[in-house]
């Protein structure tokens, strides 16, 4: 199974769920080194000081999935992945704001 197939489109991920490093690696079918590199690049922000103590949230799972898709599908390097994710998340925020404003119109 390929990592991009592990989170079905539209699956709801609880933002309060927590994964340790091993659970995240297994869930996303990636190597520990990949996750560590994404943490050091700022793509993932676990709670905890050292990798053995790290805990990741549901949104981290989604970010990792998106990061892997950007790397696999578009061959983007880690700094580019970090920037692309930031821009995609900003776009999502702006779309949600626009939807709210449109619903408030008379």
N, C-alpha and C positions, 0 to 999 in steps of 0.2 A: 504494500500500500504506500502510495506517495504522500508526503506530508501535506500537500495542498488538498488532499481528499479527506483529511481527518476532521475538519470542521465544516459540516454541510452548510451551504448558503442558507441564511435565515435562522440558524440555530441560535437560541438564546443562551448566552453565557452569563451566569451570575457573577456580578462584579465583586461579590464578597467571598467567593470561593478562593481558596489558597492552594497552591501547588508548591512543593519543594522542587529543587533542581532536577532530581531524578524523575519525579512525576511529570514535570514539564517536558523533559527530554523524551520520555516514553510516549506521552500524549501527542507530541508533534513529530515524532520520528526523526529527530535531529541528534547530532552529536553534542556532547557537553561543550566542546570547544566553540561551537557555533553560538550557543547561548552566552557563553562567557564573552565572546567577541562582541555580541550585540549589547551586552550590559556595559562593557567598557566604551562602546561607541555612543551610549546614551539612548539606544533604541528601547531597551528594557530597563526598568528601574525597580529591582527587587527590594524587599525589606530584608535587612540583615547585613552584617559586615563582610562576611566571607562566604564563598560559594556553598560551604556546608550548612550555612545558616540561612541562605536565601529562601525567600518565599515570594511567589509570583501570584498575581491576581488574575481573574478572568479576563480583564482587558489586556493584560500582558500576553495571555494566550492568543488573543486575536492579533495583537501587534506582531508577535512572532510569526504567526501564520501569514500575515500580510508581508512581513519582511522577507520571508522565504519565497513567497510568490514573486516579489520584486526582483530578488536575486536570481531565481530560477528562470522566470519568464522574460525579464528585461535585461538580465546580466548587469544589474546596478551594483556598484561597490558599496561597502558599509556606510561611508559618509553620505553617499547618494541615497541610500535606503533611509537613513535617519532624516534627511531633508524631505524626501518624498512622503514619508509617513507624517511628518509634521504638517506638510501642505495638505495632504489628504484629510487629516483630522480637522484642520482649519476649515476646509471646504465642507465637511460634514456639519460642523458647528454653524457655519453660515447658512447652509441649507435648512437646518432645523429652525434657526431664527426667522428665516424668510417664511417658512411654513406657518410658524406661530403668528407672525404679523399678518399673513394673508387670511388666517382664520379669524383674526380680530376685526377685520374690515367689516363695515356694515353692508 
